[in-house]
Amino acid sequence: MLRVYGIKNCSTCVKALKWLEAQGQQVEFIDYRANPVDPALLQDWVKQLGEWPKLVNRASMTWRNLDDALKTPASDADWLAIIATHPTVVRRPVTVKADGSAIAGFNEKKMIEFLG
């Protein structure tokens, strides 16, 4: 079963969920606005993705509306504080396989590769 983290009214999340279900995937959806993601899990995703900017959508309206002082996080703690206060900066959706491997965002070709 896949776990898909996102926001229930996000059009990209809705598209990804419909696509995954059409592929026969069993999916558990977790709305991270209602159920904040554990910081340890966020850090695990960052390790897999390579860096915070691959997990955080810096083109989002939420990011663009942040105070400029927050836009240059210097540590993991700074990134985690931003996400705790503004969970919608996390790229959507984050899809996690049973083995814990994760992918951020939705692109059919990349998702096919991710699912193997």
N, CA, C and O atoms as CSV, one atom per row, in Angstrom:
chain,resi,resn,atom,element,x,y,z
A,1,MET,N,N,0.841,-1.182,0.000
A,1,MET,CA,C,0.000,0.000,0.000
A,1,MET,C,C,0.885,1.243,0.000
A,1,MET,O,O,1.905,1.301,0.687
A,2,LEU,N,N,0.477,2.219,-0.775
A,2,LEU,CA,C,1.177,3.492,-0.826
A,2,LEU,C,C,0.559,4.463,0.171
A,2,LEU,O,O,-0.649,4.453,0.406
A,3,ARG,N,N,1.399,5.286,0.741
A,3,ARG,CA,C,0.913,6.411,1.537
A,3,ARG,C,C,1.160,7.659,0.709
A,3,ARG,O,O,2.265,7.891,0.219
A,4,VAL,N,N,0.119,8.453,0.563
A,4,VAL,CA,C,0.228,9.682,-0.203
A,4,VAL,C,C,-0.057,10.827,0.756
A,4,VAL,O,O,-1.140,10.920,1.334
A,5,TYR,N,N,0.935,11.695,0.913
A,5,TYR,CA,C,0.813,12.846,1.799
A,5,TYR,C,C,0.549,14.077,0.945
A,5,TYR,O,O,1.215,14.296,-0.066
A,6,GLY,N,N,-0.418,14.870,1.356
A,6,GLY,CA,C,-0.734,16.072,0.613
A,6,GLY,C,C,-1.825,16.859,1.294
A,6,GLY,O,O,-1.998,16.790,2.511
A,7,ILE,N,N,-2.560,17.607,0.495
A,7,ILE,CA,C,-3.674,18.404,0.993
A,7,ILE,C,C,-4.887,18.005,0.168
A,7,ILE,O,O,-4.827,17.970,-1.061
A,8,LYS,N,N,-5.987,17.706,0.849
A,8,LYS,CA,C,-7.129,17.078,0.174
A,8,LYS,C,C,-7.698,17.880,-0.985
A,8,LYS,O,O,-8.217,17.289,-1.931
A,9,ASN,N,N,-7.619,19.204,-0.945
A,9,ASN,CA,C,-8.197,19.992,-2.035
A,9,ASN,C,C,-7.150,20.463,-3.053
A,9,ASN,O,O,-7.449,21.307,-3.897
A,10,CYS,N,N,-5.950,19.935,-2.982
A,10,CYS,CA,C,-4.889,20.266,-3.941
A,10,CYS,C,C,-5.172,19.536,-5.254
A,10,CYS,O,O,-5.340,18.317,-5.266
A,11,SER,N,N,-5.222,20.276,-6.347
A,11,SER,CA,C,-5.543,19.665,-7.639
A,11,SER,C,C,-4.501,18.623,-8.064
A,11,SER,O,O,-4.853,17.615,-8.677
A,12,THR,N,N,-3.247,18.852,-7.750
A,12,THR,CA,C,-2.212,17.875,-8.098
A,12,THR,C,C,-2.384,16.596,-7.290
A,12,THR,O,O,-2.195,15.500,-7.817
A,13,CYS,N,N,-2.742,16.726,-6.015
A,13,CYS,CA,C,-2.982,15.540,-5.181
A,13,CYS,C,C,-4.174,14.750,-5.709
A,13,CYS,O,O,-4.116,13.524,-5.798
A,14,VAL,N,N,-5.245,15.439,-6.056
A,14,VAL,CA,C,-6.441,14.783,-6.591
A,14,VAL,C,C,-6.082,14.039,-7.877
A,14,VAL,O,O,-6.483,12.890,-8.061
A,15,LYS,N,N,-5.335,14.684,-8.758
A,15,LYS,CA,C,-4.912,14.065,-10.018
A,15,LYS,C,C,-4.055,12.825,-9.742
A,15,LYS,O,O,-4.260,11.775,-10.352
A,16,ALA,N,N,-3.102,12.952,-8.828
A,16,ALA,CA,C,-2.217,11.823,-8.501
A,16,ALA,C,C,-3.002,10.658,-7.909
A,16,ALA,O,O,-2.774,9.506,-8.277
A,17,LEU,N,N,-3.919,10.949,-7.001
A,17,LEU,CA,C,-4.715,9.885,-6.382
A,17,LEU,C,C,-5.559,9.160,-7.423
A,17,LEU,O,O,-5.630,7.932,-7.414
A,18,LYS,N,N,-6.193,9.901,-8.310
A,18,LYS,CA,C,-7.000,9.274,-9.363
A,18,LYS,C,C,-6.120,8.411,-10.263
A,18,LYS,O,O,-6.507,7.302,-10.632
A,19,TRP,N,N,-4.946,8.914,-10.615
A,19,TRP,CA,C,-4.043,8.169,-11.478
A,19,TRP,C,C,-3.570,6.887,-10.787
A,19,TRP,O,O,-3.578,5.816,-11.393
A,20,LEU,N,N,-3.159,6.996,-9.524
A,20,LEU,CA,C,-2.681,5.825,-8.777
A,20,LEU,C,C,-3.771,4.771,-8.657
A,20,LEU,O,O,-3.512,3.583,-8.844
A,21,GLU,N,N,-4.983,5.198,-8.347
A,21,GLU,CA,C,-6.093,4.253,-8.224
A,21,GLU,C,C,-6.400,3.598,-9.571
A,21,GLU,O,O,-6.731,2.413,-9.619
A,22,ALA,N,N,-6.294,4.360,-10.670
A,22,ALA,CA,C,-6.508,3.802,-12.013
A,22,ALA,C,C,-5.445,2.763,-12.357
A,22,ALA,O,O,-5.677,1.878,-13.181
A,23,GLN,N,N,-4.275,2.875,-11.722
A,23,GLN,CA,C,-3.188,1.908,-11.938
A,23,GLN,C,C,-3.337,0.693,-11.025
A,23,GLN,O,O,-2.496,-0.207,-11.046
A,24,GLY,N,N,-4.405,0.663,-10.222
A,24,GLY,CA,C,-4.645,-0.464,-9.325
A,24,GLY,C,C,-3.893,-0.389,-8.008
A,24,GLY,O,O,-3.800,-1.383,-7.287
A,25,GLN,N,N,-3.358,0.779,-7.690
A,25,GLN,CA,C,-2.601,0.944,-6.443
A,25,GLN,C,C,-3.558,1.170,-5.267
A,25,GLN,O,O,-4.526,1.922,-5.370
A,26,GLN,N,N,-3.266,0.509,-4.164
A,26,GLN,CA,C,-3.991,0.797,-2.930
A,26,GLN,C,C,-3.307,1.988,-2.285
A,26,GLN,O,O,-2.084,2.013,-2.148
A,27,VAL,N,N,-4.100,2.974,-1.889
A,27,VAL,CA,C,-3.552,4.233,-1.407
A,27,VAL,C,C,-4.192,4.634,-0.087
A,27,VAL,O,O,-5.407,4.545,0.090
A,28,GLU,N,N,-3.348,5.076,0.830
A,28,GLU,CA,C,-3.815,5.718,2.062
A,28,GLU,C,C,-3.413,7.183,1.933
A,28,GLU,O,O,-2.233,7.498,1.779
A,29,PHE,N,N,-4.396,8.075,1.995
A,29,PHE,CA,C,-4.115,9.498,1.861
A,29,PHE,C,C,-4.010,10.132,3.242
A,29,PHE,O,O,-4.861,9.906,4.103
A,30,ILE,N,N,-2.964,10.925,3.448
A,30,ILE,CA,C,-2.754,11.640,4.704
A,30,ILE,C,C,-2.686,13.130,4.393
A,30,ILE,O,O,-1.777,13.589,3.701
A,31,ASP,N,N,-3.645,13.871,4.905
A,31,ASP,CA,C,-3.673,15.322,4.715
A,31,ASP,C,C,-2.746,15.931,5.759
A,31,ASP,O,O,-3.044,15.899,6.953
A,32,TYR,N,N,-1.614,16.491,5.307
A,32,TYR,CA,C,-0.657,16.976,6.291
A,32,TYR,C,C,-0.989,18.341,6.850
A,32,TYR,O,O,-0.248,18.876,7.674
A,33,ARG,N,N,-2.074,18.896,6.416
A,33,ARG,CA,C,-2.566,20.095,7.087
A,33,ARG,C,C,-3.297,19.664,8.363
A,33,ARG,O,O,-3.163,20.301,9.407
A,34,ALA,N,N,-4.067,18.584,8.270
A,34,ALA,CA,C,-4.812,18.058,9.418
A,34,ALA,C,C,-3.946,17.159,10.295
A,34,ALA,O,O,-4.162,17.073,11.504
A,35,ASN,N,N,-2.966,16.489,9.687
A,35,ASN,CA,C,-2.087,15.548,10.398
A,35,ASN,C,C,-0.639,15.894,10.081
A,35,ASN,O,O,-0.049,15.300,9.178
A,36,PRO,N,N,-0.059,16.841,10.805
A,36,PRO,CA,C,1.323,17.262,10.506
A,36,PRO,C,C,2.288,16.073,10.447
A,36,PRO,O,O,2.203,15.132,11.236
A,37,VAL,N,N,3.194,16.153,9.496
A,37,VAL,CA,C,4.188,15.092,9.307
A,37,VAL,C,C,5.257,15.202,10.386
A,37,VAL,O,O,5.742,16.291,10.693
A,38,ASP,N,N,5.612,14.060,10.951
A,38,ASP,CA,C,6.644,14.004,11.982
A,38,ASP,C,C,7.958,14.558,11.421
A,38,ASP,O,O,8.340,14.213,10.303
A,39,PRO,N,N,8.651,15.405,12.176
A,39,PRO,CA,C,9.920,15.976,11.695
A,39,PRO,C,C,10.947,14.920,11.277
A,39,PRO,O,O,11.701,15.137,10.329
A,40,ALA,N,N,10.983,13.793,11.969
A,40,ALA,CA,C,11.936,12.737,11.599
A,40,ALA,C,C,11.613,12.182,10.215
A,40,ALA,O,O,12.520,11.853,9.451
A,41,LEU,N,N,10.331,12.078,9.892
A,41,LEU,CA,C,9.932,11.598,8.580
A,41,LEU,C,C,10.286,12.627,7.500
A,41,LEU,O,O,10.753,12.262,6.421
A,42,LEU,N,N,10.064,13.902,7.794
A,42,LEU,CA,C,10.463,14.957,6.858
A,42,LEU,C,C,11.962,14.892,6.577
A,42,LEU,O,O,12.389,15.015,5.429
A,43,GLN,N,N,12.754,14.699,7.624
A,43,GLN,CA,C,14.206,14.623,7.441
A,43,GLN,C,C,14.602,13.390,6.637
A,43,GLN,O,O,15.555,13.433,5.859
A,44,ASP,N,N,13.872,12.290,6.821
A,44,ASP,CA,C,14.134,11.095,6.026
A,44,ASP,C,C,13.850,11.370,4.554
A,44,ASP,O,O,14.627,10.977,3.684
A,45,TRP,N,N,12.744,12.040,4.277
A,45,TRP,CA,C,12.421,12.384,2.883
A,45,TRP,C,C,13.515,13.249,2.272
A,45,TRP,O,O,13.905,13.044,1.122
A,46,VAL,N,N,14.011,14.216,3.041
A,46,VAL,CA,C,15.063,15.103,2.535
A,46,VAL,C,C,16.322,14.305,2.213
A,46,VAL,O,O,16.969,14.552,1.195
A,47,LYS,N,N,16.669,13.359,3.066
A,47,LYS,CA,C,17.852,12.517,2.797
A,47,LYS,C,C,17.674,11.765,1.485
A,47,LYS,O,O,18.616,11.645,0.702
A,48,GLN,N,N,16.471,11.259,1.245
A,48,GLN,CA,C,16.206,10.516,0.009
A,48,GLN,C,C,16.209,11.427,-1.220
A,48,GLN,O,O,16.718,11.059,-2.278
A,49,LEU,N,N,15.635,12.616,-1.064
A,49,LEU,CA,C,15.500,13.532,-2.197
A,49,LEU,C,C,16.773,14.327,-2.463
A,49,LEU,O,O,16.984,14.815,-3.573
A,50,GLY,N,N,17.620,14.458,-1.444
A,50,GLY,CA,C,18.903,15.118,-1.628
A,50,GLY,C,C,19.069,16.453,-0.941
A,50,GLY,O,O,20.179,16.804,-0.543
A,51,GLU,N,N,17.988,17.211,-0.792
A,51,GLU,CA,C,18.091,18.518,-0.138
A,51,GLU,C,C,16.689,19.067,0.114
A,51,GLU,O,O,15.715,18.645,-0.510
A,52,TRP,N,N,16.615,20.011,1.036
A,52,TRP,CA,C,15.325,20.607,1.391
A,52,TRP,C,C,14.599,21.234,0.196
A,52,TRP,O,O,13.389,21.043,0.072
A,53,PRO,N,N,15.274,21.964,-0.680
A,53,PRO,CA,C,14.557,22.563,-1.807
A,53,PRO,C,C,13.871,21.548,-2.736
A,53,PRO,O,O,13.000,21.930,-3.519
A,54,LYS,N,N,14.244,20.282,-2.662
A,54,LYS,CA,C,13.547,19.279,-3.460
A,54,LYS,C,C,12.261,18.826,-2.784
A,54,LYS,O,O,11.393,18.236,-3.427
A,55,LEU,N,N,12.137,19.100,-1.488
A,55,LEU,CA,C,10.920,18.770,-0.748
A,55,LEU,C,C,10.007,19.987,-0.613
A,55,LEU,O,O,8.785,19.852,-0.556
A,56,VAL,N,N,10.599,21.153,-0.563
A,56,VAL,CA,C,9.840,22.390,-0.364
A,56,VAL,C,C,9.623,23.080,-1.708
A,56,VAL,O,O,10.562,23.277,-2.479
A,57,ASN,N,N,8.389,23.438,-1.968
A,57,ASN,CA,C,8.036,24.106,-3.216
A,57,ASN,C,C,8.233,25.605,-3.062
A,57,ASN,O,O,7.357,26.312,-2.564
A,58,ARG,N,N,9.390,26.080,-3.493
A,58,ARG,CA,C,9.707,27.500,-3.342
A,58,ARG,C,C,9.032,28.375,-4.394
A,58,ARG,O,O,9.206,29.593,-4.393
A,59,ALA,N,N,8.269,27.765,-5.282
A,59,ALA,CA,C,7.483,28.542,-6.247
A,59,ALA,C,C,6.041,28.731,-5.766
A,59,ALA,O,O,5.252,29.430,-6.403
A,60,SER,N,N,5.708,28.101,-4.638
A,60,SER,CA,C,4.329,28.172,-4.143
A,60,SER,C,C,3.985,29.568,-3.626
A,60,SER,O,O,4.863,30.340,-3.240
A,61,MET,N,N,2.699,29.866,-3.629
A,61,MET,CA,C,2.234,31.147,-3.090
A,61,MET,C,C,2.606,31.264,-1.612
A,61,MET,O,O,2.981,32.338,-1.140
A,62,THR,N,N,2.500,30.160,-0.895
A,62,THR,CA,C,2.840,30.197,0.538
A,62,THR,C,C,4.285,30.630,0.722
A,62,THR,O,O,4.580,31.501,1.540
A,63,TRP,N,N,5.197,30.012,-0.052
A,63,TRP,CA,C,6.620,30.366,0.065
A,63,TRP,C,C,6.842,31.822,-0.316
A,63,TRP,O,O,7.530,32.560,0.390
A,64,ARG,N,N,6.252,32.231,-1.438
A,64,ARG,CA,C,6.450,33.599,-1.917
A,64,ARG,C,C,5.927,34.635,-0.923
A,64,ARG,O,O,6.429,35.757,-0.863
A,65,ASN,N,N,4.913,34.246,-0.142
A,65,ASN,CA,C,4.344,35.178,0.834
A,65,ASN,C,C,5.042,35.150,2.185
A,65,ASN,O,O,4.689,35.923,3.076
A,66,LEU,N,N,6.027,34.270,2.353
A,66,LEU,CA,C,6.785,34.248,3.609
A,66,LEU,C,C,7.604,35.525,3.753
A,66,LEU,O,O,7.996,36.148,2.766
A,67,ASP,N,N,7.847,35.892,4.984
A,67,ASP,CA,C,8.745,37.004,5.264
A,67,ASP,C,C,10.115,36.658,4.673
A,67,ASP,O,O,10.566,35.518,4.789
A,68,ASP,N,N,10.771,37.618,4.050
A,68,ASP,CA,C,12.066,37.363,3.408
A,68,ASP,C,C,13.087,36.759,4.365
A,68,ASP,O,O,13.938,35.977,3.941
A,69,ALA,N,N,13.019,37.105,5.638
A,69,ALA,CA,C,13.964,36.574,6.619
A,69,ALA,C,C,13.841,35.053,6.764
A,69,ALA,O,O,14.805,34.388,7.142
A,70,LEU,N,N,12.657,34.502,6.466
A,70,LEU,CA,C,12.451,33.052,6.586
A,70,LEU,C,C,12.911,32.285,5.344
A,70,LEU,O,O,13.050,31.062,5.385
A,71,LYS,N,N,13.143,32.988,4.265
A,71,LYS,CA,C,13.436,32.331,2.991
A,71,LYS,C,C,14.883,31.879,2.825
A,71,LYS,O,O,15.258,31.376,1.766
A,72,THR,N,N,15.688,32.053,3.852
A,72,THR,CA,C,17.073,31.590,3.800
A,72,THR,C,C,17.375,30.719,5.025
A,72,THR,O,O,18.238,31.057,5.835
A,73,PRO,N,N,16.657,29.593,5.153
A,73,PRO,CA,C,16.891,28.729,6.311
A,73,PRO,C,C,18.326,28.201,6.321
A,73,PRO,O,O,18.853,27.759,5.300
A,74,ALA,N,N,18.932,28.260,7.489
A,74,ALA,CA,C,20.345,27.883,7.609
A,74,ALA,C,C,20.545,26.484,8.173
A,74,ALA,O,O,21.666,25.973,8.172
A,75,SER,N,N,19.475,25.855,8.655
A,75,SER,CA,C,19.636,24.547,9.300
A,75,SER,C,C,18.374,23.711,9.108
A,75,SER,O,O,17.332,24.216,8.689
A,76,ASP,N,N,18.492,22.428,9.423
A,76,ASP,CA,C,17.319,21.556,9.385
A,76,ASP,C,C,16.231,22.096,10.303
A,76,ASP,O,O,15.048,22.060,9.965
A,77,ALA,N,N,16.637,22.598,11.468
A,77,ALA,CA,C,15.658,23.136,12.423
A,77,ALA,C,C,14.883,24.310,11.818
A,77,ALA,O,O,13.682,24.448,12.049
A,78,ASP,N,N,15.571,25.154,11.044
A,78,ASP,CA,C,14.898,26.279,10.385
A,78,ASP,C,C,13.881,25.785,9.367
A,78,ASP,O,O,12.757,26.284,9.321
A,79,TRP,N,N,14.268,24.806,8.545
A,79,TRP,CA,C,13.342,24.242,7.556
A,79,TRP,C,C,12.139,23.626,8.255
A,79,TRP,O,O,10.998,23.840,7.846
A,80,LEU,N,N,12.401,22.858,9.312
A,80,LEU,CA,C,11.312,22.197,10.035
A,80,LEU,C,C,10.364,23.211,10.668
A,80,LEU,O,O,9.155,22.985,10.714
A,81,ALA,N,N,10.901,24.314,11.150
A,81,ALA,CA,C,10.064,25.359,11.751
A,81,ALA,C,C,9.149,25.987,10.691
A,81,ALA,O,O,7.979,26.262,10.958
A,82,ILE,N,N,9.686,26.209,9.500
A,82,ILE,CA,C,8.870,26.760,8.416
A,82,ILE,C,C,7.739,25.794,8.073
A,82,ILE,O,O,6.586,26.203,7.941
A,83,ILE,N,N,8.071,24.515,7.931
A,83,ILE,CA,C,7.056,23.516,7.574
A,83,ILE,C,C,6.025,23.357,8.686
A,83,ILE,O,O,4.840,23.182,8.404
A,84,ALA,N,N,6.452,23.415,9.930
A,84,ALA,CA,C,5.508,23.283,11.044
A,84,ALA,C,C,4.478,24.404,11.022
A,84,ALA,O,O,3.306,24.186,11.326
A,85,THR,N,N,4.918,25.596,10.663
A,85,THR,CA,C,4.027,26.760,10.630
A,85,THR,C,C,3.280,26.874,9.311
A,85,THR,O,O,2.147,27.353,9.272
A,86,HIS,N,N,3.916,26.432,8.233
A,86,HIS,CA,C,3.352,26.568,6.879
A,86,HIS,C,C,3.450,25.225,6.143
A,86,HIS,O,O,4.270,25.088,5.236
A,87,PRO,N,N,2.632,24.235,6.514
A,87,PRO,CA,C,2.762,22.899,5.899
A,87,PRO,C,C,2.530,22.889,4.386
A,87,PRO,O,O,2.948,21.953,3.704
A,88,THR,N,N,1.876,23.908,3.863
A,88,THR,CA,C,1.602,23.921,2.428
A,88,THR,C,C,2.831,24.239,1.579
A,88,THR,O,O,2.744,24.226,0.351
A,89,VAL,N,N,3.968,24.522,2.203
A,89,VAL,CA,C,5.192,24.714,1.409
A,89,VAL,C,C,5.779,23.386,0.948
A,89,VAL,O,O,6.627,23.361,0.056
A,90,VAL,N,N,5.336,22.282,1.548
A,90,VAL,CA,C,5.849,20.973,1.138
A,90,VAL,C,C,5.287,20.646,-0.242
A,90,VAL,O,O,4.087,20.775,-0.486
A,91,ARG,N,N,6.171,20.223,-1.132
A,91,ARG,CA,C,5.779,19.837,-2.490
A,91,ARG,C,C,4.722,18.745,-2.378
A,91,ARG,O,O,4.789,17.889,-1.496
A,92,ARG,N,N,3.744,18.785,-3.285
A,92,ARG,CA,C,2.636,17.838,-3.198
A,92,ARG,C,C,2.471,17.068,-4.499
A,92,ARG,O,O,2.700,17.577,-5.596
A,93,PRO,N,N,2.062,15.818,-4.322
A,93,PRO,CA,C,2.034,15.029,-3.104
A,93,PRO,C,C,3.409,14.415,-2.831
A,93,PRO,O,O,4.297,14.443,-3.683
A,94,VAL,N,N,3.566,13.863,-1.637
A,94,VAL,CA,C,4.725,13.024,-1.344
A,94,VAL,C,C,4.171,11.608,-1.263
A,94,VAL,O,O,3.307,11.312,-0.437
A,95,THR,N,N,4.678,10.738,-2.130
A,95,THR,CA,C,4.208,9.354,-2.197
A,95,THR,C,C,5.288,8.467,-1.598
A,95,THR,O,O,6.467,8.576,-1.937
A,96,VAL,N,N,4.852,7.574,-0.687
A,96,VAL,CA,C,5.797,6.722,0.039
A,96,VAL,C,C,5.382,5.262,-0.127
A,96,VAL,O,O,4.236,4.891,0.127
A,97,LYS,N,N,6.344,4.443,-0.560
A,97,LYS,CA,C,6.102,3.005,-0.698
A,97,LYS,C,C,6.260,2.327,0.662
A,97,LYS,O,O,6.753,2.928,1.617
A,98,ALA,N,N,5.838,1.075,0.732
A,98,ALA,CA,C,5.899,0.314,1.985
A,98,ALA,C,C,7.325,0.223,2.532
A,98,ALA,O,O,7.516,0.120,3.743
A,99,ASP,N,N,8.334,0.260,1.641
A,99,ASP,CA,C,9.726,0.180,2.104
A,99,ASP,C,C,10.261,1.521,2.608
A,99,ASP,O,O,11.412,1.612,3.035
A,100,GLY,N,N,9.418,2.568,2.557
A,100,GLY,CA,C,9.822,3.881,3.051
A,100,GLY,C,C,10.379,4.810,1.986
A,100,GLY,O,O,10.601,5.991,2.255
A,101,SER,N,N,10.610,4.297,0.773
A,101,SER,CA,C,11.141,5.175,-0.269
A,101,SER,C,C,10.065,6.172,-0.690
A,101,SER,O,O,8.877,5.854,-0.721
A,102,ALA,N,N,10.514,7.391,-1.013
A,102,ALA,CA,C,9.587,8.488,-1.258
A,102,ALA,C,C,9.918,9.243,-2.541
A,102,ALA,O,O,11.061,9.276,-2.997
A,103,ILE,N,N,8.877,9.846,-3.101
A,103,ILE,CA,C,9.008,10.731,-4.257
A,103,ILE,C,C,8.114,11.938,-3.981
A,103,ILE,O,O,7.018,11.800,-3.437
A,104,ALA,N,N,8.592,13.113,-4.360
A,104,ALA,CA,C,7.814,14.336,-4.144
A,104,ALA,C,C,7.324,14.869,-5.479
A,104,ALA,O,O,8.059,14.875,-6.467
A,105,GLY,N,N,6.077,15.315,-5.499
A,105,GLY,CA,C,5.479,15.844,-6.709
A,105,GLY,C,C,4.819,14.737,-7.505
A,105,GLY,O,O,4.883,13.565,-7.134
A,106,PHE,N,N,4.179,15.121,-8.611
A,106,PHE,CA,C,3.535,14.117,-9.447
A,106,PHE,C,C,3.840,14.358,-10.912
A,106,PHE,O,O,3.561,15.417,-11.474
A,107,ASN,N,N,4.425,13.327,-11.505
A,107,ASN,CA,C,4.719,13.278,-12.927
A,107,ASN,C,C,4.532,11.806,-13.300
A,107,ASN,O,O,5.174,10.937,-12.712
A,108,GLU,N,N,3.660,11.517,-14.271
A,108,GLU,CA,C,3.349,10.124,-14.597
A,108,GLU,C,C,4.596,9.293,-14.894
A,108,GLU,O,O,4.745,8.191,-14.368
A,109,LYS,N,N,5.483,9.813,-15.726
A,109,LYS,CA,C,6.682,9.059,-16.100
A,109,LYS,C,C,7.538,8.745,-14.869
A,109,LYS,O,O,7.973,7.609,-14.684
A,110,LYS,N,N,7.775,9.754,-14.033
A,110,LYS,CA,C,8.586,9.537,-12.828
A,110,LYS,C,C,7.883,8.601,-11.859
A,110,LYS,O,O,8.534,7.804,-11.184
A,111,MET,N,N,6.543,8.691,-11.784
A,111,MET,CA,C,5.794,7.807,-10.881
A,111,MET,C,C,5.874,6.356,-11.355
A,111,MET,O,O,6.000,5.442,-10.539
A,112,ILE,N,N,5.802,6.143,-12.661
A,112,ILE,CA,C,5.932,4.786,-13.200
A,112,ILE,C,C,7.299,4.218,-12.828
A,112,ILE,O,O,7.397,3.066,-12.406
A,113,GLU,N,N,8.346,5.012,-12.980
A,113,GLU,CA,C,9.696,4.579,-12.612
A,113,GLU,C,C,9.777,4.293,-11.115
A,113,GLU,O,O,10.357,3.290,-10.701
A,114,PHE,N,N,9.197,5.171,-10.308
A,114,PHE,CA,C,9.215,5.022,-8.853
A,114,PHE,C,C,8.506,3.726,-8.426
A,114,PHE,O,O,8.991,3.010,-7.550
A,115,LEU,N,N,7.377,3.437,-9.042
A,115,LEU,CA,C,6.606,2.249,-8.662
A,115,LEU,C,C,7.237,0.975,-9.175
A,115,LEU,O,O,6.939,-0.113,-8.682
A,116,GLY,N,N,8.118,1.103,-10.175
A,116,GLY,CA,C,8.821,-0.056,-10.706
A,116,GLY,C,C,7.905,-0.911,-11.522
A,116,GLY,O,O,8.328,-1.938,-12.052
